[in-house]
Amino acid sequence: MQYTISATAFLAIVIVIRLRRRTEARRRTDEAFTVFTAVVFGVLIATTAWGHAILQLVGIAVEATR
C-alpha cells in the first residue's frame, strides 16, 4: 500500500503547526518563512476548485460591504 500527500496538503499542515507557536518567541526569519509558505500555499490552492470557491466567497463578501 502506498500513501501520497500533495504539496498543498503538506504546506497546510506546516502552516498550521507554525502558526500555533507563540508569536513572541519568533525571529524575523521565522516570520518570513511562515509568510513565504502561506503565499506558496495560496498559489497552489488558487488553481483548484477549492481556490475558485474561496475566491467567489471573498468576492461576494467584498461586494456586500460596498
PDB file of N, CA, C, O and CB in Angstrom:
ATOM      1  N   MET A   1       0.842  -1.174   0.000  1.00  0.00           N
ATOM      2  CA  MET A   1       0.000   0.000   0.000  1.00  0.00           C
ATOM      3  C   MET A   1       0.886   1.236   0.000  1.00  0.00           C
ATOM      4  O   MET A   1       1.850   1.324   0.761  1.00  0.00           O
ATOM      5  CB  MET A   1      -0.957  -0.001   1.213  1.00  0.00           C
ATOM      6  N   GLN A   2       0.548   2.190  -0.864  1.00  0.00           N
ATOM      7  CA  GLN A   2       1.315   3.416  -0.970  1.00  0.00           C
ATOM      8  C   GLN A   2       0.458   4.598  -0.571  1.00  0.00           C
ATOM      9  O   GLN A   2      -0.713   4.689  -0.941  1.00  0.00           O
ATOM     10  CB  GLN A   2       1.856   3.597  -2.386  1.00  0.00           C
ATOM     11  N   TYR A   3       1.059   5.509   0.193  1.00  0.00           N
ATOM     12  CA  TYR A   3       0.368   6.732   0.578  1.00  0.00           C
ATOM     13  C   TYR A   3       1.029   7.903  -0.120  1.00  0.00           C
ATOM     14  O   TYR A   3       2.252   7.953  -0.249  1.00  0.00           O
ATOM     15  CB  TYR A   3       0.379   6.925   2.117  1.00  0.00           C
ATOM     16  N   THR A   4       0.223   8.836  -0.563  1.00  0.00           N
ATOM     17  CA  THR A   4       0.762  10.050  -1.172  1.00  0.00           C
ATOM     18  C   THR A   4       0.159  11.256  -0.463  1.00  0.00           C
ATOM     19  O   THR A   4      -0.935  11.186   0.096  1.00  0.00           O
ATOM     20  CB  THR A   4       0.465  10.096  -2.706  1.00  0.00           C
ATOM     21  N   ILE A   5       0.890  12.353  -0.499  1.00  0.00           N
ATOM     22  CA  ILE A   5       0.399  13.600   0.067  1.00  0.00           C
ATOM     23  C   ILE A   5       0.723  14.704  -0.929  1.00  0.00           C
ATOM     24  O   ILE A   5       1.831  14.766  -1.462  1.00  0.00           O
ATOM     25  CB  ILE A   5       1.031  13.890   1.478  1.00  0.00           C
ATOM     26  N   SER A   6      -0.219  15.546  -1.170  1.00  0.00           N
ATOM     27  CA  SER A   6       0.021  16.619  -2.131  1.00  0.00           C
ATOM     28  C   SER A   6       0.818  17.735  -1.468  1.00  0.00           C
ATOM     29  O   SER A   6       0.857  17.840  -0.242  1.00  0.00           O
ATOM     30  CB  SER A   6      -1.314  17.164  -2.694  1.00  0.00           C
ATOM     31  N   ALA A   7       1.436  18.544  -2.270  1.00  0.00           N
ATOM     32  CA  ALA A   7       2.223  19.665  -1.741  1.00  0.00           C
ATOM     33  C   ALA A   7       1.324  20.651  -1.021  1.00  0.00           C
ATOM     34  O   ALA A   7       1.738  21.263  -0.037  1.00  0.00           O
ATOM     35  CB  ALA A   7       2.990  20.375  -2.870  1.00  0.00           C
ATOM     36  N   THR A   8       0.099  20.814  -1.499  1.00  0.00           N
ATOM     37  CA  THR A   8      -0.824  21.742  -0.866  1.00  0.00           C
ATOM     38  C   THR A   8      -1.197  21.265   0.537  1.00  0.00           C
ATOM     39  O   THR A   8      -1.213  22.057   1.479  1.00  0.00           O
ATOM     40  CB  THR A   8      -2.080  21.910  -1.723  1.00  0.00           C
ATOM     41  N   ALA A   9      -1.496  19.980   0.676  1.00  0.00           N
ATOM     42  CA  ALA A   9      -1.846  19.448   1.992  1.00  0.00           C
ATOM     43  C   ALA A   9      -0.653  19.539   2.939  1.00  0.00           C
ATOM     44  O   ALA A   9      -0.816  19.873   4.112  1.00  0.00           O
ATOM     45  CB  ALA A   9      -2.326  17.989   1.877  1.00  0.00           C
ATOM     46  N   PHE A  10       0.538  19.244   2.438  1.00  0.00           N
ATOM     47  CA  PHE A  10       1.734  19.336   3.268  1.00  0.00           C
ATOM     48  C   PHE A  10       1.961  20.764   3.748  1.00  0.00           C
ATOM     49  O   PHE A  10       2.260  20.979   4.923  1.00  0.00           O
ATOM     50  CB  PHE A  10       2.955  18.841   2.498  1.00  0.00           C
ATOM     51  N   LEU A  11       1.824  21.742   2.856  1.00  0.00           N
ATOM     52  CA  LEU A  11       2.010  23.134   3.253  1.00  0.00           C
ATOM     53  C   LEU A  11       0.940  23.591   4.239  1.00  0.00           C
ATOM     54  O   LEU A  11       1.226  24.378   5.141  1.00  0.00           O
ATOM     55  CB  LEU A  11       2.001  24.033   2.029  1.00  0.00           C
ATOM     56  N   ALA A  12      -0.280  23.107   4.075  1.00  0.00           N
ATOM     57  CA  ALA A  12      -1.338  23.459   5.028  1.00  0.00           C
ATOM     58  C   ALA A  12      -0.984  22.955   6.418  1.00  0.00           C
ATOM     59  O   ALA A  12      -1.191  23.663   7.403  1.00  0.00           O
ATOM     60  CB  ALA A  12      -2.695  22.878   4.580  1.00  0.00           C
ATOM     61  N   ILE A  13      -0.461  21.758   6.509  1.00  0.00           N
ATOM     62  CA  ILE A  13      -0.052  21.204   7.802  1.00  0.00           C
ATOM     63  C   ILE A  13       1.095  22.012   8.394  1.00  0.00           C
ATOM     64  O   ILE A  13       1.092  22.319   9.586  1.00  0.00           O
ATOM     65  CB  ILE A  13       0.361  19.729   7.653  1.00  0.00           C
ATOM     66  N   VAL A  14       2.073  22.355   7.567  1.00  0.00           N
ATOM     67  CA  VAL A  14       3.213  23.149   8.043  1.00  0.00           C
ATOM     68  C   VAL A  14       2.756  24.511   8.548  1.00  0.00           C
ATOM     69  O   VAL A  14       3.227  24.973   9.587  1.00  0.00           O
ATOM     70  CB  VAL A  14       4.251  23.325   6.925  1.00  0.00           C
ATOM     71  N   ILE A  15       1.849  25.156   7.829  1.00  0.00           N
ATOM     72  CA  ILE A  15       1.360  26.476   8.231  1.00  0.00           C
ATOM     73  C   ILE A  15       0.624  26.399   9.557  1.00  0.00           C
ATOM     74  O   ILE A  15       0.828  27.241  10.432  1.00  0.00           O
ATOM     75  CB  ILE A  15       0.443  27.062   7.154  1.00  0.00           C
ATOM     76  N   VAL A  16      -0.228  25.401   9.711  1.00  0.00           N
ATOM     77  CA  VAL A  16      -0.969  25.260  10.968  1.00  0.00           C
ATOM     78  C   VAL A  16      -0.026  25.038  12.132  1.00  0.00           C
ATOM     79  O   VAL A  16      -0.200  25.641  13.192  1.00  0.00           O
ATOM     80  CB  VAL A  16      -1.966  24.106  10.878  1.00  0.00           C
ATOM     81  N   ILE A  17       0.961  24.193  11.956  1.00  0.00           N
ATOM     82  CA  ILE A  17       1.930  23.928  13.033  1.00  0.00           C
ATOM     83  C   ILE A  17       2.714  25.190  13.366  1.00  0.00           C
ATOM     84  O   ILE A  17       2.928  25.494  14.539  1.00  0.00           O
ATOM     85  CB  ILE A  17       2.901  22.791  12.630  1.00  0.00           C
ATOM     86  N   ARG A  18       3.140  25.926  12.348  1.00  0.00           N
ATOM     87  CA  ARG A  18       3.932  27.139  12.601  1.00  0.00           C
ATOM     88  C   ARG A  18       3.108  28.237  13.246  1.00  0.00           C
ATOM     89  O   ARG A  18       3.631  28.985  14.072  1.00  0.00           O
ATOM     90  CB  ARG A  18       4.532  27.652  11.307  1.00  0.00           C
ATOM     91  N   LEU A  19       1.848  28.356  12.896  1.00  0.00           N
ATOM     92  CA  LEU A  19       1.016  29.408  13.458  1.00  0.00           C
ATOM     93  C   LEU A  19       0.579  29.111  14.890  1.00  0.00           C
ATOM     94  O   LEU A  19       0.155  30.023  15.600  1.00  0.00           O
ATOM     95  CB  LEU A  19      -0.197  29.615  12.591  1.00  0.00           C
ATOM     96  N   ARG A  20       0.670  27.881  15.322  1.00  0.00           N
ATOM     97  CA  ARG A  20       0.307  27.542  16.693  1.00  0.00           C
ATOM     98  C   ARG A  20       1.374  27.951  17.692  1.00  0.00           C
ATOM     99  O   ARG A  20       1.110  28.013  18.893  1.00  0.00           O
ATOM    100  CB  ARG A  20       0.048  26.063  16.807  1.00  0.00           C
ATOM    101  N   ARG A  21       2.576  28.230  17.209  1.00  0.00           N
ATOM    102  CA  ARG A  21       3.665  28.640  18.101  1.00  0.00           C
ATOM    103  C   ARG A  21       3.406  30.030  18.647  1.00  0.00           C
ATOM    104  O   ARG A  21       2.645  30.805  18.067  1.00  0.00           O
ATOM    105  CB  ARG A  21       5.015  28.602  17.369  1.00  0.00           C
ATOM    106  N   ARG A  22       4.034  30.337  19.748  1.00  0.00           N
ATOM    107  CA  ARG A  22       3.910  31.665  20.353  1.00  0.00           C
ATOM    108  C   ARG A  22       4.579  32.694  19.455  1.00  0.00           C
ATOM    109  O   ARG A  22       5.666  32.451  18.931  1.00  0.00           O
ATOM    110  CB  ARG A  22       4.535  31.692  21.773  1.00  0.00           C
ATOM    111  N   THR A  23       3.942  33.830  19.276  1.00  0.00           N
ATOM    112  CA  THR A  23       4.484  34.841  18.377  1.00  0.00           C
ATOM    113  C   THR A  23       5.631  35.622  19.016  1.00  0.00           C
ATOM    114  O   THR A  23       6.473  36.160  18.298  1.00  0.00           O
ATOM    115  CB  THR A  23       3.387  35.795  17.949  1.00  0.00           C
ATOM    116  N   GLU A  24       5.685  35.697  20.347  1.00  0.00           N
ATOM    117  CA  GLU A  24       6.743  36.474  20.989  1.00  0.00           C
ATOM    118  C   GLU A  24       8.122  35.846  20.791  1.00  0.00           C
ATOM    119  O   GLU A  24       9.134  36.546  20.811  1.00  0.00           O
ATOM    120  CB  GLU A  24       6.452  36.616  22.473  1.00  0.00           C
ATOM    121  N   ALA A  25       8.161  34.543  20.600  1.00  0.00           N
ATOM    122  CA  ALA A  25       9.437  33.844  20.500  1.00  0.00           C
ATOM    123  C   ALA A  25       9.979  33.792  19.076  1.00  0.00           C
ATOM    124  O   ALA A  25      11.059  33.242  18.858  1.00  0.00           O
ATOM    125  CB  ALA A  25       9.290  32.447  21.031  1.00  0.00           C
ATOM    126  N   ARG A  26       9.269  34.343  18.112  1.00  0.00           N
ATOM    127  CA  ARG A  26       9.691  34.232  16.719  1.00  0.00           C
ATOM    128  C   ARG A  26      10.744  35.263  16.354  1.00  0.00           C
ATOM    129  O   ARG A  26      10.778  36.373  16.885  1.00  0.00           O
ATOM    130  CB  ARG A  26       8.502  34.378  15.803  1.00  0.00           C
ATOM    131  N   ARG A  27      11.591  34.861  15.440  1.00  0.00           N
ATOM    132  CA  ARG A  27      12.557  35.780  14.851  1.00  0.00           C
ATOM    133  C   ARG A  27      12.023  36.211  13.492  1.00  0.00           C
ATOM    134  O   ARG A  27      11.031  35.671  13.002  1.00  0.00           O
ATOM    135  CB  ARG A  27      13.975  35.120  14.723  1.00  0.00           C
ATOM    136  N   ARG A  28      12.682  37.174  12.900  1.00  0.00           N
ATOM    137  CA  ARG A  28      12.230  37.655  11.584  1.00  0.00           C
ATOM    138  C   ARG A  28      12.300  36.567  10.527  1.00  0.00           C
ATOM    139  O   ARG A  28      11.443  36.499   9.646  1.00  0.00           O
ATOM    140  CB  ARG A  28      13.067  38.849  11.141  1.00  0.00           C
ATOM    141  N   THR A  29      13.304  35.724  10.606  1.00  0.00           N
ATOM    142  CA  THR A  29      13.409  34.650   9.611  1.00  0.00           C
ATOM    143  C   THR A  29      12.260  33.656   9.763  1.00  0.00           C
ATOM    144  O   THR A  29      11.761  33.134   8.766  1.00  0.00           O
ATOM    145  CB  THR A  29      14.762  33.921   9.743  1.00  0.00           C
ATOM    146  N   ASP A  30      11.836  33.390  10.996  1.00  0.00           N
ATOM    147  CA  ASP A  30      10.693  32.506  11.215  1.00  0.00           C
ATOM    148  C   ASP A  30       9.427  33.108  10.625  1.00  0.00           C
ATOM    149  O   ASP A  30       8.650  32.413   9.971  1.00  0.00           O
ATOM    150  CB  ASP A  30      10.501  32.233  12.711  1.00  0.00           C
ATOM    151  N   GLU A  31       9.221  34.389  10.853  1.00  0.00           N
ATOM    152  CA  GLU A  31       8.037  35.057  10.315  1.00  0.00           C
ATOM    153  C   GLU A  31       8.079  35.097   8.795  1.00  0.00           C
ATOM    154  O   GLU A  31       7.060  34.881   8.139  1.00  0.00           O
ATOM    155  CB  GLU A  31       7.921  36.478  10.876  1.00  0.00           C
ATOM    156  N   ALA A  32       9.247  35.370   8.232  1.00  0.00           N
ATOM    157  CA  ALA A  32       9.380  35.415   6.778  1.00  0.00           C
ATOM    158  C   ALA A  32       9.104  34.045   6.163  1.00  0.00           C
ATOM    159  O   ALA A  32       8.468  33.950   5.113  1.00  0.00           O
ATOM    160  CB  ALA A  32      10.782  35.900   6.383  1.00  0.00           C
ATOM    161  N   PHE A  33       9.580  32.986   6.813  1.00  0.00           N
ATOM    162  CA  PHE A  33       9.332  31.636   6.308  1.00  0.00           C
ATOM    163  C   PHE A  33       7.845  31.300   6.362  1.00  0.00           C
ATOM    164  O   PHE A  33       7.316  30.684   5.437  1.00  0.00           O
ATOM    165  CB  PHE A  33      10.136  30.605   7.113  1.00  0.00           C
ATOM    166  N   THR A  34       7.170  31.698   7.431  1.00  0.00           N
ATOM    167  CA  THR A  34       5.737  31.444   7.546  1.00  0.00           C
ATOM    168  C   THR A  34       4.970  32.193   6.457  1.00  0.00           C
ATOM    169  O   THR A  34       4.053  31.638   5.853  1.00  0.00           O
ATOM    170  CB  THR A  34       5.227  31.855   8.940  1.00  0.00           C
ATOM    171  N   VAL A  35       5.334  33.430   6.208  1.00  0.00           N
ATOM    172  CA  VAL A  35       4.684  34.202   5.148  1.00  0.00           C
ATOM    173  C   VAL A  35       4.947  33.569   3.792  1.00  0.00           C
ATOM    174  O   VAL A  35       4.039  33.468   2.968  1.00  0.00           O
ATOM    175  CB  VAL A  35       5.174  35.658   5.157  1.00  0.00           C
ATOM    176  N   PHE A  36       6.166  33.148   3.557  1.00  0.00           N
ATOM    177  CA  PHE A  36       6.518  32.508   2.290  1.00  0.00           C
ATOM    178  C   PHE A  36       5.699  31.236   2.071  1.00  0.00           C
ATOM    179  O   PHE A  36       5.166  31.028   0.981  1.00  0.00           O
ATOM    180  CB  PHE A  36       8.018  32.184   2.255  1.00  0.00           C
ATOM    181  N   THR A  37       5.592  30.391   3.081  1.00  0.00           N
ATOM    182  CA  THR A  37       4.824  29.155   2.922  1.00  0.00           C
ATOM    183  C   THR A  37       3.341  29.453   2.718  1.00  0.00           C
ATOM    184  O   THR A  37       2.660  28.743   1.979  1.00  0.00           O
ATOM    185  CB  THR A  37       5.014  28.245   4.145  1.00  0.00           C
ATOM    186  N   ALA A  38       2.838  30.503   3.371  1.00  0.00           N
ATOM    187  CA  ALA A  38       1.435  30.863   3.189  1.00  0.00           C
ATOM    188  C   ALA A  38       1.182  31.354   1.762  1.00  0.00           C
ATOM    189  O   ALA A  38       0.149  31.037   1.171  1.00  0.00           O
ATOM    190  CB  ALA A  38       1.022  31.943   4.205  1.00  0.00           C
ATOM    191  N   VAL A  39       2.105  32.112   1.216  1.00  0.00           N
ATOM    192  CA  VAL A  39       1.953  32.602  -0.157  1.00  0.00           C
ATOM    193  C   VAL A  39       2.024  31.444  -1.149  1.00  0.00           C
ATOM    194  O   VAL A  39       1.222  31.374  -2.080  1.00  0.00           O
ATOM    195  CB  VAL A  39       3.037  33.652  -0.483  1.00  0.00           C
ATOM    196  N   VAL A  40       2.964  30.549  -0.958  1.00  0.00           N
ATOM    197  CA  VAL A  40       3.070  29.388  -1.843  1.00  0.00           C
ATOM    198  C   VAL A  40       1.803  28.537  -1.744  1.00  0.00           C
ATOM    199  O   VAL A  40       1.308  28.042  -2.756  1.00  0.00           O
ATOM    200  CB  VAL A  40       4.321  28.541  -1.488  1.00  0.00           C
ATOM    201  N   PHE A  41       1.281  28.368  -0.533  1.00  0.00           N
ATOM    202  CA  PHE A  41       0.034  27.630  -0.339  1.00  0.00           C
ATOM    203  C   PHE A  41      -1.096  28.303  -1.106  1.00  0.00           C
ATOM    204  O   PHE A  41      -1.896  27.628  -1.755  1.00  0.00           O
ATOM    205  CB  PHE A  41      -0.318  27.532   1.159  1.00  0.00           C
ATOM    206  N   GLY A  42      -1.166  29.615  -1.035  1.00  0.00           N
ATOM    207  CA  GLY A  42      -2.205  30.353  -1.762  1.00  0.00           C
ATOM    208  C   GLY A  42      -2.096  30.167  -3.256  1.00  0.00           C
ATOM    209  O   GLY A  42      -3.108  30.024  -3.942  1.00  0.00           O
ATOM    210  N   VAL A  43      -0.885  30.167  -3.766  1.00  0.00           N
ATOM    211  CA  VAL A  43      -0.681  29.974  -5.209  1.00  0.00           C
ATOM    212  C   VAL A  43      -1.083  28.563  -5.621  1.00  0.00           C
ATOM    213  O   VAL A  43      -1.697  28.375  -6.671  1.00  0.00           O
ATOM    214  CB  VAL A  43       0.792  30.240  -5.593  1.00  0.00           C
ATOM    215  N   LEU A  44      -0.743  27.574  -4.805  1.00  0.00           N
ATOM    216  CA  LEU A  44      -1.082  26.192  -5.141  1.00  0.00           C
ATOM    217  C   LEU A  44      -2.584  25.929  -5.061  1.00  0.00           C
ATOM    218  O   LEU A  44      -3.127  25.186  -5.879  1.00  0.00           O
ATOM    219  CB  LEU A  44      -0.347  25.239  -4.216  1.00  0.00           C
ATOM    220  N   ILE A  45      -3.250  26.527  -4.093  1.00  0.00           N
ATOM    221  CA  ILE A  45      -4.682  26.266  -3.930  1.00  0.00           C
ATOM    222  C   ILE A  45      -5.524  27.090  -4.903  1.00  0.00           C
ATOM    223  O   ILE A  45      -6.681  26.748  -5.149  1.00  0.00           O
ATOM    224  CB  ILE A  45      -5.109  26.565  -2.495  1.00  0.00           C
ATOM    225  N   ALA A  46      -4.976  28.156  -5.457  1.00  0.00           N
ATOM    226  CA  ALA A  46      -5.741  29.044  -6.336  1.00  0.00           C
ATOM    227  C   ALA A  46      -6.200  28.353  -7.611  1.00  0.00           C
ATOM    228  O   ALA A  46      -7.223  28.739  -8.177  1.00  0.00           O
ATOM    229  CB  ALA A  46      -4.913  30.256  -6.691  1.00  0.00           C
ATOM    230  N   THR A  47      -5.490  27.367  -8.069  1.00  0.00           N
ATOM    231  CA  THR A  47      -5.849  26.709  -9.329  1.00  0.00           C
ATOM    232  C   THR A  47      -6.847  25.580  -9.146  1.00  0.00           C
ATOM    233  O   THR A  47      -7.308  25.003 -10.131  1.00  0.00           O
ATOM    234  CB  THR A  47      -4.613  26.173  -9.997  1.00  0.00           C
ATOM    235  N   THR A  48      -7.193  25.253  -7.903  1.00  0.00           N
ATOM    236  CA  THR A  48      -8.120  24.155  -7.649  1.00  0.00           C
ATOM    237  C   THR A  48      -9.550  24.666  -7.566  1.00  0.00           C
ATOM    238  O   THR A  48      -9.790  25.873  -7.529  1.00  0.00           O
ATOM    239  CB  THR A  48      -7.744  23.421  -6.359  1.00  0.00           C
ATOM    240  N   ALA A  49     -10.485  23.743  -7.539  1.00  0.00           N
ATOM    241  CA  ALA A  49     -11.899  24.109  -7.388  1.00  0.00           C
ATOM    242  C   ALA A  49     -12.121  24.787  -6.037  1.00  0.00           C
ATOM    243  O   ALA A  49     -12.921  25.717  -5.929  1.00  0.00           O
ATOM    244  CB  ALA A  49     -12.810  22.856  -7.521  1.00  0.00           C
ATOM    245  N   TRP A  50     -11.418  24.324  -5.016  1.00  0.00           N
ATOM    246  CA  TRP A  50     -11.497  24.954  -3.688  1.00  0.00           C
ATOM    247  C   TRP A  50     -11.078  26.408  -3.772  1.00  0.00           C
ATOM    248  O   TRP A  50     -11.740  27.282  -3.210  1.00  0.00           O
ATOM    249  CB  TRP A  50     -10.612  24.206  -2.668  1.00  0.00           C
ATOM    250  N   GLY A  51      -9.996  26.671  -4.462  1.00  0.00           N
ATOM    251  CA  GLY A  51      -9.489  28.032  -4.602  1.00  0.00           C
ATOM    252  C   GLY A  51     -10.483  28.931  -5.312  1.00  0.00           C
ATOM    253  O   GLY A  51     -10.662  30.088  -4.932  1.00  0.00           O
ATOM    254  N   HIS A  52     -11.131  28.402  -6.344  1.00  0.00           N
ATOM    255  CA  HIS A  52     -12.130  29.192  -7.058  1.00  0.00           C
ATOM    256  C   HIS A  52     -13.341  29.478  -6.170  1.00  0.00           C
ATOM    257  O   HIS A  52     -13.897  30.575  -6.217  1.00  0.00           O
ATOM    258  CB  HIS A  52     -12.570  28.465  -8.334  1.00  0.00           C
ATOM    259  N   ALA A  53     -13.747  28.510  -5.371  1.00  0.00           N
ATOM    260  CA  ALA A  53     -14.874  28.714  -4.459  1.00  0.00           C
ATOM    261  C   ALA A  53     -14.543  29.774  -3.408  1.00  0.00           C
ATOM    262  O   ALA A  53     -15.378  30.621  -3.091  1.00  0.00           O
ATOM    263  CB  ALA A  53     -15.255  27.390  -3.773  1.00  0.00           C
ATOM    264  N   ILE A  54     -13.324  29.724  -2.871  1.00  0.00           N
ATOM    265  CA  ILE A  54     -12.899  30.724  -1.888  1.00  0.00           C
ATOM    266  C   ILE A  54     -12.870  32.109  -2.528  1.00  0.00           C
ATOM    267  O   ILE A  54     -13.303  33.088  -1.920  1.00  0.00           O
ATOM    268  CB  ILE A  54     -11.507  30.368  -1.309  1.00  0.00           C
ATOM    269  N   LEU A  55     -12.362  32.190  -3.746  1.00  0.00           N
ATOM    270  CA  LEU A  55     -12.321  33.469  -4.454  1.00  0.00           C
ATOM    271  C   LEU A  55     -13.722  34.034  -4.663  1.00  0.00           C
ATOM    272  O   LEU A  55     -13.939  35.234  -4.491  1.00  0.00           O
ATOM    273  CB  LEU A  55     -11.617  33.308  -5.802  1.00  0.00           C
ATOM    274  N   GLN A  56     -14.661  33.190  -5.026  1.00  0.00           N
ATOM    275  CA  GLN A  56     -16.036  33.653  -5.212  1.00  0.00           C
ATOM    276  C   GLN A  56     -16.642  34.124  -3.897  1.00  0.00           C
ATOM    277  O   GLN A  56     -17.335  35.141  -3.870  1.00  0.00           O
ATOM    278  CB  GLN A  56     -16.895  32.541  -5.814  1.00  0.00           C
ATOM    279  N   LEU A  57     -16.393  33.399  -2.800  1.00  0.00           N
ATOM    280  CA  LEU A  57     -16.912  33.811  -1.494  1.00  0.00           C
ATOM    281  C   LEU A  57     -16.336  35.156  -1.055  1.00  0.00           C
ATOM    282  O   LEU A  57     -17.055  36.009  -0.534  1.00  0.00           O
ATOM    283  CB  LEU A  57     -16.598  32.746  -0.444  1.00  0.00           C
ATOM    284  N   VAL A  58     -15.054  35.332  -1.267  1.00  0.00           N
ATOM    285  CA  VAL A  58     -14.420  36.611  -0.925  1.00  0.00           C
ATOM    286  C   VAL A  58     -14.991  37.722  -1.792  1.00  0.00           C
ATOM    287  O   VAL A  58     -15.244  38.822  -1.300  1.00  0.00           O
ATOM    288  CB  VAL A  58     -12.884  36.531  -1.098  1.00  0.00           C
ATOM    289  N   GLY A  59     -15.196  37.453  -3.060  1.00  0.00           N
ATOM    290  CA  GLY A  59     -15.786  38.449  -3.953  1.00  0.00           C
ATOM    291  C   GLY A  59     -17.188  38.843  -3.523  1.00  0.00           C
ATOM    292  O   GLY A  59     -17.539  40.022  -3.566  1.00  0.00           O
ATOM    293  N   ILE A  60     -17.995  37.873  -3.108  1.00  0.00           N
ATOM    294  CA  ILE A  60     -19.343  38.166  -2.614  1.00  0.00           C
ATOM    295  C   ILE A  60     -19.277  39.003  -1.344  1.00  0.00           C
ATOM    296  O   ILE A  60     -20.053  39.943  -1.171  1.00  0.00           O
ATOM    297  CB  ILE A  60     -20.121  36.863  -2.352  1.00  0.00           C
ATOM    298  N   ALA A  61     -18.344  38.656  -0.452  1.00  0.00           N
ATOM    299  CA  ALA A  61     -18.207  39.423   0.795  1.00  0.00           C
ATOM    300  C   ALA A  61     -17.777  40.853   0.509  1.00  0.00           C
ATOM    301  O   ALA A  61     -18.255  41.780   1.163  1.00  0.00           O
ATOM    302  CB  ALA A  61     -17.196  38.749   1.737  1.00  0.00           C
ATOM    303  N   VAL A  62     -16.894  41.047  -0.444  1.00  0.00           N
ATOM    304  CA  VAL A  62     -16.428  42.398  -0.792  1.00  0.00           C
ATOM    305  C   VAL A  62     -17.574  43.211  -1.379  1.00  0.00           C
ATOM    306  O   VAL A  62     -17.760  44.376  -1.028  1.00  0.00           O
ATOM    307  CB  VAL A  62     -15.245  42.335  -1.794  1.00  0.00           C
ATOM    308  N   GLU A  63     -18.332  42.602  -2.263  1.00  0.00           N
ATOM    309  CA  GLU A  63     -19.467  43.298  -2.874  1.00  0.00           C
ATOM    310  C   GLU A  63     -20.526  43.649  -1.832  1.00  0.00           C
ATOM    311  O   GLU A  63     -21.170  44.692  -1.942  1.00  0.00           O
ATOM    312  CB  GLU A  63     -20.086  42.439  -3.984  1.00  0.00           C
ATOM    313  N   ALA A  64     -20.716  42.811  -0.840  1.00  0.00           N
ATOM    314  CA  ALA A  64     -21.718  43.049   0.197  1.00  0.00           C
ATOM    315  C   ALA A  64     -21.324  44.204   1.115  1.00  0.00           C
ATOM    316  O   ALA A  64     -22.192  44.850   1.701  1.00  0.00           O
ATOM    317  CB  ALA A  64     -21.928  41.785   1.019  1.00  0.00           C
ATOM    318  N   THR A  65     -20.035  44.468   1.243  1.00  0.00           N
ATOM    319  CA  THR A  65     -19.583  45.520   2.154  1.00  0.00           C
ATOM    320  C   THR A  65     -19.472  46.880   1.475  1.00  0.00           C
ATOM    321  O   THR A  65     -19.167  47.865   2.148  1.00  0.00           O
ATOM    322  CB  THR A  65     -18.250  45.145   2.748  1.00  0.00           C
ATOM    323  N   ARG A  66     -19.702  46.970   0.197  1.00  0.00           N
ATOM    324  CA  ARG A  66     -19.620  48.238  -0.519  1.00  0.00           C
ATOM    325  C   ARG A  66     -20.793  49.102  -0.261  1.00  0.00           C
ATOM    326  O   ARG A  66     -20.874  50.209  -0.794  1.00  0.00           O
ATOM    327  CB  ARG A  66     -19.490  48.013  -1.973  1.00  0.00           C
TER     328      ARG A  66
END
